[in-house]
Amino acid sequence: MQEVLWSISDTKKETEVVTFQGKEITLENLSPVFTPEQEVAKRWELEQQLYEVFRKYADKRQKEEAGA
């Protein structure tokens, strides 16, 4: 189970009104606001996830090249 590092109260809200097909639409973007410690933990978590993805595909490619 993953730990939740932020809650809905820790967000930055950006609102923009755009026109699409003649109608005004309000767009809301909520972004988490992290403490410096949370930022470091989140960055490390993302780096680990990316490493796993790249390793998975690198292993797959090596097996394909070995079989070719």
Secondary structure as UniProt FT lines:
FT   TURN            8..9
FT   STRAND          11..20
FT   TURN            21..22
FT   STRAND          23..32
FT   HELIX           36..67
//
